[in-house]
Amino acid sequence: MKTVLTLAAASLAMGGAAGAQETAPAQQTAPAQAAPKSADVSDDQVDRFALAVLKVQQIARDTAVDEQQKQAKMMAAVQESGMAPQEFQAIAMGSQSDPELKQRIQTAAEAHVKAAQGAAEPGRP
């Protein structure tokens, strides 16, 4: 389905395609729309997108969940991050063609990972 392909494309754009390897390569089946450039995407959008991608990657790696359930969980993760699926897809497409946007997303994702690791290790600043 398009949603899984789009989410897989976003995961690939982030460079963390471990869970997306089982999915078919993303194909451009949606109508062509202009992908946003880095300057068009706010820091808040980048932050929410990065968090959503991390959640999507985690779901994609979960072998205890079948593909249909994964798709529903991925959509829920995107929406829980405060993004509409269309907004998520547009940023994913933009990150594939805009190295600056891709770098901003990777930096935000790394910050989320570090924050989660710090929260998991008490006594660490």
LOMARDO-121906 format. One line per 3 residues: for each residue x, y, z of N, C-alpha, C, CB. Coordinates in steps of 0.02 Angstrom, whole numbers, plus 50000, padded with zeros to 5 digits. Glycine has a CB too. Example, Ala and Ser with C-alpha at 12.3 -4.5 7.8 and 13.67 -1.06 7.14 Angstrom:
% LOMARDO-121906
50660/49716/50390/50615/49775/50390/50660/49835/50390/50565/49776/50452; 50642/49888/50354/50684/49947/50357/50645/50002/50394/50704/49970/50286
% end
This chain:
% LOMARDO-121906
50041/49941/50000/50000/50000/50000/50043/50062/50000/49953/50000/50060; 50016/50117/49975/50054/50178/49969/50081/50202/50035/50011/50232/49938; 50041/50196/50088/50062/50221/50154/50126/50187/50177/50007/50210/50205
50128/50122/50172/50188/50085/50193/50247/50106/50150/50176/50009/50190; 50236/50113/50086/50291/50133/50042/50316/50203/50060/50268/50131/49969; 50270/50247/50074/50291/50315/50093/50329/50315/50158/50230/50361/50098
50304/50278/50207/50338/50274/50271/50406/50241/50263/50296/50235/50322; 50410/50190/50221/50475/50158/50208/50522/50207/50175/50466/50096/50164; 50496/50248/50129/50538/50298/50097/50565/50347/50147/50498/50334/50042
50523/50366/50194/50545/50412/50246/50600/50380/50288/50486/50433/50291; 50591/50317/50304/50642/50281/50343/50707/50278/50304/50618/50210/50361; 50702/50265/50240/50762/50262/50199/50795/50331/50195/50744/50238/50128
50755/50383/50192/50782/50450/50189/50821/50466/50252/50726/50502/50179; 50799/50438/50308/50833/50449/50372/50897/50408/50377/50787/50432/50429; 50906/50359/50334/50965/50318/50337/50957/50259/50384/51024/50359/50358
50899/50249/50413/50887/50194/50459/50838/50145/50429/50862/50220/50526; 50857/50113/50376/50811/50072/50338/50806/50000/50363/50830/50072/50265; 50829/49986/50422/50829/49917/50447/50761/49885/50442/50853/49915/50518
50710/49920/50464/50643/49891/50464/50609/49898/50396/50601/49923/50516; 50633/49943/50355/50600/49954/50290/50627/49909/50236/50607/50026/50270; 50676/49869/50250/50706/49827/50199/50658/49775/50172/50767/49794/50225
50609/49755/50212/50562/49704/50190/50509/49733/50144/50529/49672/50250; 50505/49799/50140/50453/49831/50101/50478/49844/50030/50431/49896/50135; 50433/49845/49984/50452/49860/49915/50479/49931/49910/50391/49850/49867
50522/49944/49862/50548/50012/49855/50491/50061/49842/50600/50015/49798; 50500/50121/49866/50449/50172/49857/50442/50190/49784/50464/50235/49899; 50381/50195/49762/50368/50214/49694/50326/50277/49695/50333/50157/49654
50335/50319/49646/50296/50380/49645/50230/50366/49610/50334/50437/49609; 50180/50347/49650/50114/50333/49623/50066/50389/49638/50088/50266/49650; 50084/50432/49684/50041/50488/49702/50050/50543/49650/50056/50513/49774
50001/50586/49643/50009/50642/49597/50069/50684/49617/49946/50685/49595; 50102/50709/49567/50163/50748/49580/50144/50812/49617/50199/50765/49514; 50180/50824/49671/50171/50886/49708/50240/50910/49726/50125/50877/49771
50247/50975/49732/50312/51003/49747/50333/50984/49818/50312/51079/49739; 50391/50953/49823/50417/50935/49889/50445/50998/49921/50471/50879/49884; 50433/51007/49985/50458/51068/50018/50535/51067/50023/50427/51076/50088
50563/51126/50021/50635/51134/50032/50646/51147/50106/50664/51192/49988; 50708/51142/50127/50724/51151/50198/50697/51216/50226/50799/51148/50207; 50702/51270/50188/50679/51335/50213/50604/51337/50223/50700/51389/50166
50567/51293/50188/50494/51291/50193/50469/51250/50252/50465/51264/50130; 50514/51214/50286/50495/51169/50340/50520/51198/50406/50523/51097/50328; 50473/51210/50452/50491/51240/50516/50530/51191/50559/50429/51265/50553
50564/51217/50609/50600/51174/50657/50552/51128/50693/50639/51217/50708; 50492/51153/50709/50442/51112/50742/50420/51054/50697/50381/51155/50761; 50411/51067/50633/50392/51014/50586/50448/50962/50581/50376/51043/50516
50510/50985/50577/50567/50940/50574/50569/50896/50636/50633/50979/50566; 50559/50927/50693/50561/50890/50757/50507/50837/50759/50554/50938/50816; 50445/50856/50741/50389/50808/50741/50400/50753/50690/50323/50844/50728
50426/50771/50632/50439/50721/50580/50492/50671/50603/50463/50756/50515; 50546/50696/50633/50599/50652/50657/50573/50604/50709/50657/50694/50686; 50532/50629/50755/50503/50585/50806/50458/50533/50774/50463/50627/50857
50418/50554/50726/50373/50506/50692/50413/50453/50655/50328/50543/50642; 50467/50472/50623/50508/50423/50586/50539/50373/50635/50564/50459/50546; 50562/50397/50692/50591/50350/50741/50538/50299/50764/50619/50389/50802
50478/50323/50776/50424/50278/50796/50407/50229/50741/50361/50318/50816; 50405/50254/50679/50389/50211/50621/50443/50157/50613/50384/50254/50556; 50505/50176/50621/50560/50127/50616/50554/50073/50669/50627/50162/50621
50537/50094/50729/50529/50046/50784/50473/49997/50768/50515/50082/50851; 50417/50022/50743/50361/49979/50724/50381/49932/50668/50300/50021/50704; 50416/49958/50619/50437/49917/50561/50481/49859/50582/50473/49960/50510
50520/49868/50635/50565/49815/50658/50531/49763/50702/50624/49845/50696; 50469/49776/50723/50433/49732/50768/50409/49670/50730/50374/49768/50800; 50442/49614/50741/50425/49553/50705/50363/49518/50733/50484/49505/50707
50339/49541/50790/50280/49510/50821/50215/49538/50792/50282/49521/50896; 50220/49588/50749/50161/49621/50721/50158/49607/50646/50163/49697/50735; 50098/49587/50622/50092/49573/50550/50091/49639/50511/50028/49531/50535
50101/49634/50445/50108/49693/50403/50047/49739/50406/50121/49672/50332; 49988/49712/50407/49927/49753/50409/49924/49793/50475/49864/49708/50402; 49941/49760/50530/49941/49795/50594/49997/49848/50596/49950/49745/50652
50054/49832/50565/50109/49880/50563/50087/49943/50528/50170/49849/50527; 50052/49934/50472/50030/49992/50434/49986/50037/50477/49994/49971/50371; 49938/50008/50512/49893/50046/50555/49932/50080/50611/49838/50001/50584
49979/50045/50641/50019/50073/50695/50064/50130/50669/50063/50019/50728; 50090/50122/50609/50132/50175/50580/50092/50239/50568/50163/50151/50514; 50031/50230/50541/49988/50288/50530/49972/50322/50597/49923/50267/50493
49957/50282/50647/49941/50310/50713/50002/50347/50741/49919/50254/50762; 50062/50320/50732/50122/50352/50758/50133/50420/50725/50184/50307/50747; 50121/50423/50660/50128/50486/50624/50078/50537/50652/50118/50476/50547
50016/50516/50659/49965/50562/50683/49976/50582/50756/49896/50531/50675; 50001/50536/50797/50016/50551/50867/50072/50602/50873/50034/50488/50906; 50115/50605/50823/50170/50653/50823/50146/50722/50802/50225/50629/50776
50081/50728/50788/50054/50793/50771/50058/50811/50698/50087/50845/50810; 50066/50760/50656/50072/50773/50584/50015/50740/50546/50140/50748/50558; 49992/50774/50495/49945/50743/50448/49985/50698/50402/49904/50797/50408
49956/50643/50380/49994/50598/50334/50021/50634/50272/49949/50541/50312; 49983/50682/50246/50005/50719/50187/50066/50762/50203/49949/50763/50159; 50067/50792/50262/50124/50832/50283/50186/50788/50292/50107/50870/50349
50175/50730/50323/50229/50682/50333/50258/50661/50266/50204/50621/50372; 50214/50645/50219/50236/50622/50153/50274/50677/50116/50175/50599/50111; 50250/50738/50120/50282/50793/50086/50353/50805/50113/50241/50857/50092
50360/50802/50179/50426/50812/50209/50472/50753/50191/50421/50819/50286; 50445/50693/50190/50485/50634/50170/50511/50642/50099/50443/50569/50176; 50468/50664/50055/50488/50675/49985/50540/50730/49981/50428/50692/49941
50530/50784/50019/50577/50839/50019/50645/50818/50045/50551/50896/50060; 50646/50775/50095/50710/50753/50124/50751/50711/50075/50698/50714/50188; 50717/50680/50027/50753/50640/49978/50789/50683/49926/50704/50593/49942
50765/50743/49915/50795/50785/49864/50831/50846/49893/50742/50809/49816; 50827/50857/49958/50857/50915/49989/50904/50893/50045/50803/50963/50017; 50970/50893/50031/51018/50870/50082/51016/50911/50146/51088/50873/50054
51001/50975/50142/50997/51016/50203/50938/50994/50247/50990/51090/50184; 50881/50981/50216/50823/50958/50254/50838/50889/50284/50760/50954/50208; 50868/50846/50246/50885/50780/50271/50931/50785/50332/50919/50738/50215
50980/50830/50329/51026/50839/50385/50990/50866/50446/51083/50886/50366; 50944/50914/50436/50905/50940/50493/50865/50885/50526/50859/50996/50470; 50835/50841/50486/50796/50786/50512/50841/50738/50551/50759/50748/50455
50898/50722/50523/50944/50676/50557/50968/50705/50624/51005/50660/50512; 50982/50770/50625/51003/50802/50687/50947/50799/50740/51023/50876/50674; 50886/50812/50718/50829/50809/50765/50818/50738/50790/50765/50835/50731
50826/50689/50746/50817/50619/50766/50871/50599/50816/50820/50572/50704; 50932/50620/50804/50986/50605/50851/50972/50636/50920/51053/50630/50824; 50944/50696/50920/50928/50729/50984/50874/50689/51021/50904/50802/50971
50824/50663/50985/50772/50623/51016/50801/50559/51045/50716/50606/50965; 50847/50527/51008/50877/50465/51031/50919/50479/51094/50922/50434/50976; 50958/50532/51094/50999/50549/51152/50955/50564/51213/51044/50609/51137
50900/50600/51202/50855/50615/51257/50824/50552/51285/50799/50663/51233; 50806/50506/51242/50777/50443/51265/50828/50401/51302/50749/50402/51206; 50889/50401/51279/50942/50364/51313/50957/50395/51381/51006/50362/51270
50957/50461/51384/50969/50495/51448/50914/50482/51498/50976/50570/51437; 50852/50477/51474/50796/50463/51518/50798/50390/51543/50730/50476/51482; 50828/50346/51503/50831/50275/51521/50889/50262/51569/50839/50232/51458
50936/50308/51573/50993/50299/51617/50992/50351/51673/51059/50304/51578; 50962/50335/51731/50958/50383/51786/51027/50403/51810/50918/50354/51844; 51032/50465/51830/51095/50490/51855/51139/50518/51801/51131/50436/51890
51116/50514/51740/51154/50541/51685/51122/50606/51662/51159/50490/51627; 51160/50660/51653/51131/50725/51634/51100/50724/51566/51183/50778/51636
% end
